[in-house]
C-alpha cells in the first residue's frame, strides 16, 4: 500500500 510507504518515509523524517 502507498499509505504504508508514506508512513515509513514520515517516520524516517521524524528521526532526522
Residue pairs with C-beta under 8 A, 6 or more apart in sequence:
none
